[in-house]
Amino acid sequence: MTRTDPTDVPRPDAQLHFGVFFQGVNYWTIWSDPASGSQISPESYRRVAQTAERGLFDAFFLGEGLRLREVGGRIHDLDVAGRPDAITQLSALAAVTDRIGLVSTTNTTFNEPADLARRLAGLDLLSDGRAGWNVVTTDNAWTGENFRRGGYLDHADRYRRAEQFLTAARAIWDGWHDNAVAVAASADAPSWAQPGAISPVRVRSEQFTVDVTPTLPRSRQGHPVIFQAGDSGEGRDFAARNADVIFSAHGADFDDALAFADDIRARLRTAGRPEDDLRILPGTSIIIGATAAEAEEKAAWVRREQVTPATALAQAGLLWNLDLSDHDPDGPLPKDDPRPQDTSGAFGAARTADSQAVVRQWREAADANGWSLRETVIHLGQRARGHVGTPQALADKFARFVRHGALDGFNISPYLVPHGLDDIVDLLVPALQERGVYRTAYTGTTLREHLGLRPRPTNRSGA
């Protein structure tokens, strides 16, 4: 039998996990729709987080932006823009939610371990063990201009810094003995903490010199849960050595998702970890209709609203490395050949190393289908990343994905804020529960428990 034989289900009791990705800066969210709410309003965050919690999601996940996105040195004003400090925002949400995890995307390139570890530990304590940290690196020079060092790090250097950063952060989180303040319960205690129960942390590495005495105890879950999203070889290896959860772009096609999952499990074995020690949550969008035809019609509308005429010109302009603002988005593709592109990452825009091959593909498809420039971008401008269908069909599809080991769940990007989760929570979640593939209640209180991760990490300090 093969891994995909319907009679051979390697994980018959596997449960699907959902997170919601509140992106902040993107063109996937349809900001122009009358039903769209503010991206920087506390009410929008509250509404999305509470809807996700009603749907028994594992986590509310925030993107990060230290500077508005730029293209060619100019602010890219076609995106939704607005990203308050993630830890501040999540701390506010901790007060209006009870169970859902709260995950901050915070980069290691332009932060320092002693400060960030303390702020993340504060979120973990305020939320009673619901915090997570998506460990990311930053690859563009224009973000670096906000900071004293400027510039950007080479790809390999970014991950070396990230690993040294995480090592220092974990040492800081483990700086307090688990029973450090137990003696304070006694009125006769000579001090508020046991002698030697709080250990100074001294870290010397290529990137950091840290000398700090931690100020906070460990939370109910020990440490914030570590998320990671890199898809390069270095990123996958970093996740295999360090992360509890890995995000990916491999969740639309079953075979692609399974190949990614098998690769990650192999890297886990190489790192000396069990295969089930890491949760795989691809990013996705989910569009639901009462019938398959209705779902496809809605999906076509969503994509057209996401790729406005101006967005189509901007996306094609990145591929051609030309200013196409004077082109007709409803006309043909540019006749010019694309210019050579800078692939260093210095400009902070997603670019392809082989633009000539992509342009040839676009032209062939546009000619064969009679597509305009905008229609070509709608169909080919972004890798397939979503799922479309009825609640019943999607529930069957997702049950197959998770029970055959292709993934552990999805990190969902709503196409509309704050109401984009309503159909998923009201229609899809019940269909998944009917199939026994989704929880019917939270069984724990911490993010680590929601994800079914290993128990609370052992305190590694000498305290």
N, C-alpha and C positions, 0 to 999 in steps of 0.2 A: 504493500500500500504506500501511497505517497502522502506527504504532509498535508495535501489539500483534499484528499479523499474524504467525502462527507461522513463516511463510516468510521474514520480514524480521527478522533478529536483528542489531541494531546493535552488540552487544558479544559476539560469539560465543566469545571466549576469556576472558571475565570470570570471576574467581574470587570465591567467597563468603568473607567474613570473619566470624568469630565472636568475640565477647567475652562474658565472664560478669560479671554485675552482682551483687555481694554487697551487698545493700541495707542490712542492719543494723537499720533502723527501718522497719517496714512491716507491713501486714496480709496481704500477698500470700504471705509465707512461712508455711506451716502449722506454727506452733510447737507446737500441741497434739497433733500426731501422734506416736505412740510412736517412730517412726523419726527424728524430728527431733532434731538435735544442738544443742549450745549455740551461740548467736550470738556469743559473746565468747570462745570457746575457741580457742587457737592451732591445735588439731587440726582444727577445722572449717575454718578458713582454709586450712590446709595441704592438707586433703583436696580441697577445691573447686579450689584453684589447680593441684594436681598432676593432678587429673582433666582439667581444662581443657587443661593442657599436653599430656597424653597424647592429647587430641583435637585438638591442633595449633591451638588458639585463639590469636588475636592477643594478647588482653589479659585480665587479671584487674582488674576495675574496682570501686572502693569508693565507696559513698555517704558523706556526711558529716553529722554532727549535732553542733552545738556546745551544744545544750540539748535535753532531752527534749521531744517534741512536746506542745503544750498545746492544749486547746479550752476556751474560756470561762474561762480562767485556771486550769484544773486539768490535771494530768498525764493524758495519754491513755494509759491502762494496757492498752488492747486490742492495741496493736502489739507486735511483737517489739522489744525495746529493747536496744541495746548497740552503741556505735561507738567503739572505741579510736581514738586518733589515727591517721589514715590513713597518714601517711608512716612513722611508727614501725612500724605493722603491715606495710606493704609492704616495708620494709627487712628485716624478719624473713623474709618470703617470698622475698626475693631470694636468701637463703642456701639455700633448699630447692627452688628451681626453677632451670632453666638458660636457657630461651628466652622464656617467656611475658612479655608486657609487663605493667607494674605501674602502674596509673593511679589517681591520688589526686584525689578531689573536694575541692577546698579553695577557700573563698570569698574574694573580694577585698574584701568589705565590712568585715570585722573582722580582717583581717591587714594586714601592712605589707610592701612589696616587698623591702627588703633582707633581712629575716628569711626570708620564704617562698621567695624565689629561691634563697637559700643552701641551705635544707633540700631543695628539689626537686633542685637540682644535686647534693647529696650522695646522694640516692636514685638519680639517673641514673648517678653514678660507681660506687656500690656494686653496682648491677645491671648494669654494663657497657653502658649505653645502652638500657635497657629501660623507662625512666620515662615517664609521661605525666601531664599536669595537666588535669583537667576544671575549666575556669574558670567558677565560678558566683558568683552574687550572692545576698544574703539579703534577704528582703523583710518580715521580721516584727519587731515591737517587742520581743517577749519574748526573742528571741535577743539583741537589742541590749542588754537589761538586764544581760547578762553582762559588758558592756564599758563602758569609761569614757564613751564618747560617747552610749550609749543610743540608743533610738529606732530608726528604720529610714529608709533612703533612698528617695526617690521612684524610680519605675521608670526614667526617663530618666537620673537621676543615678547609679543603680547601674551602668549600662553605660558612662557616661563615666568613672566611677572604674575600672571593670574594664579599659577600654582603656588608660588612663594607667598602671595597675598593670602590665599586660602589657608595655607599652613599656619601663617601668623594669626589669622582670625580664629581658627580652631583652638590655638593655644590660649588666646585671650578668653574665649568662651569657657574653656576648662580651667580658668584661673582660680575659681572658687570651688572648694570642696563641697560636695552635695549637702553636707550637714554643717556648713560653716557657721550658720547663725542659730543652730539648734539651742545653744546654751542661753540665748537671749530670752527663752521662754521662762527661765528661772529668775526670780527676783534676787536670788543670792549669787548669781553668776558674777565673776570678777570682771568680765568684759562682755561685749555684745557678740563677739565671735571667738571661736576656738583658736588658740594660739597656733600659728602656722597654717591655718585653713585657707588663707588667701595668698596665692603665690605670685610674685612679680613675674612678668613675661619679658624675656630678653631674646630677641631674634636678630641674627645677623645673616644676611644673604646678599646675593648679587644686587638685588633691587631694593632691599629694605634694611634699615637699622631701627629696631623697635625696642623701646625700654618703657614698659608701662605696668602699672598695677591695676588689674581689672576692677571695675567699680560695680559690677552686677553679677548676681548669681545665675546659675543655669535655669532655664525654663522647665516647664513640665515635660517637654519633648527633648530636652538636653541642648540641642543646637537648632538653629534654623535649618530647614530642609534645603539641600543644595540642588539647584536646577542648572542645566547647561544646554546651549543651543548650537554649538559649533558643528558644522557638517564636514569640515575638512578632516584629513587623517589626524592632524594634531588635535582638532577639536574632539573627535571621537575617542582618541586615546586619553585626553584630559578627562572626559566624562567617565570613561571606564575606570580610571584611577580614583576619581574624586566625587562624582555626582551621585545623587539619589534618584534624579529624574533627568532624562534627556528629551528635549524638544527636537523635532525634525520636520523636514519637508517631504517625508516619505509616508504619506497616509492616504493618498487618493487611490492608488492601484495596489491590489493585494500582493502581487508578486514582488513589486518594488518594496513595499512595506516589509514583507517577510525577509527579503534579502538584506535590508537595512538591519532588522532585528537580529538576524543570524550573525551579521558582522559585529554588531555591538556585543552579543553574547560571547563571541570568540575573543574579543578584546577584553571582556571581563575576566575570562578564564586566564588570559595572559597576565592580567593584573593581579591574579590570585584571589578573585572575588567569585562568589556563586553566580550562576547565570540569572537568577531571579532577584539579584540585589539592586537592580536598576529598573525604574519604570520608564517606558517609552511612550511619549505623548506627542504625536505629530500635530502640528498646527493645521487647522482646517476651517472651512465654512460649511454650514449645513442649511440647505434650503428645502422647505417642506411644502407639499401640496396635497390636497385631498385625493387627487389622481396623479398618475405619472405625467400626463400631459399638462396638468395645471402646474406641477412642480417645475417642469422644463420651461414653461412660459414665464414663470416667476424668475427662474434663474437667468433667462435671456434678458429680462427687464433689469435685474440687478446688475448684470455685467455692463449693459449699456449705460446705466446711471453711474456706475463706477468710472467708466472710461468716457469722460466728457470729451467734446471736440478738442478743448485745450489740453487735456490730459493725454489724448492720443498724439497730438503734435509733440508734446514734451517727451513722451516715451519713445517715439520714433526718432526724435532728435538725439536722445542718448545713444541709440543704436547707430545712427549715421554719424554721430559726433558733429552735427551741424545745427545751426539755428533754423528751425523749420516753422517759426511763428508766422511767416507770411504765406505758408502753404494752405491749401484747402483741405481740411480733414476729411471731407466727403469726396475728394478727388483721388487720383491715383497716388501710388507710392512715389517718392522722389526718384528722378532718373539718375541723379548723381550717385557715384560710388561712395561708400562710407569712408570717412577719414580715419587714419590710424588713431587708436584710442590709448589713453593713459590708463593702464591697469594697476597702478600702484595703490589705488584706494585713496589717494590724496584728495580727491574731489568729493568723496562721500556719496557717490551715486553708483548704483549697481551697473556694471558694464561687463561686456563679454569680450574675451580675448580673441574670439574668431567672429568678428562682426560681419566679415564678407560672407561666411557660410550661412549665418542667420538671415542676412539680407536676401541671399539667393533663395532660401526656403520661403521667406515671406513673399517674394515676387512670384515664385511658382504657385503658391497657394492662392494669392490674390488673382493671378491670371486664370487659374482653373475655376475659381468660384465667383469671379466678378466682384471681388471685394474692394471697397475703398480703403484709404489709409486707416481711417478710424475702425472700420470693420475688421481689418487685418490685425490691428492692435487688440481689439476685443477678443478675437479668436486665438491669437498667437502671442500676444504681448506678455503673458505670464503663464508659467507652468500650471497645469491643472492642479488645483489644491482643495477642491471642495467635493461635497456629496449632495446629490439632488434626488428626491424621491418622496414617496409616501412614508408616513411613520412606520407602517408595517414592513415595507421593503427595506427601509434603512435599518430597522431593528434587526432584521434577518442578516443583512450585510455586515453590520457591526459585530453581531454575535459570532459570525464566521471569522472575522479579523481577529478578535480577542481570543477566541477559543482555539484557534490554530497558531497562536503565538506571533502574529504579525505586528501586534502592538498591545499596549495596555489601556489605551484610551485616546482622547483627543483634547487639544487645547483650542477652544472654539473662538473664532473671531466673528462677532455679529456684524452683519452688513448695515445694521441700523442701531443707533443708540438713542434712548435706553431700552427700546422694546424688542430688540433683535433676538432675545432668548425666549420670548414668550411661547412661540410654537414648539421649540425644543423641549421646554419644561412641561408644557401642557399636553403635548401630543406624542413626542418621541419618547420621553422618559417613561410614561406608562406602558408603551409598547415594549420597551426594553425590560421593564419589570415583569411583564407578563411572561417573557422568555427566560426569566431567572438570571439575567445577565447584568442587572443593575440593582444597587442597594434599594431597599424600601425605607431605610432610616439610617441615620448616622449611628455607628456602633462605638465610636470613640470621640474624643474631644480635640485631639491634636491633628495637625496636618500629617504628621508621620503615621498616625493611626489610620487616617482616611486612606492613605496611599498603600497601606498594608506593608510598610517598610519594616526593616529589622527593628528590634526594640531600641529604646533610648540609648544613645551612644555612651559607652563607658567613659568616665572622666579620665582623660589621658595625662592630666597634670600630676605632679608629685605630691599635691596636697592630700 
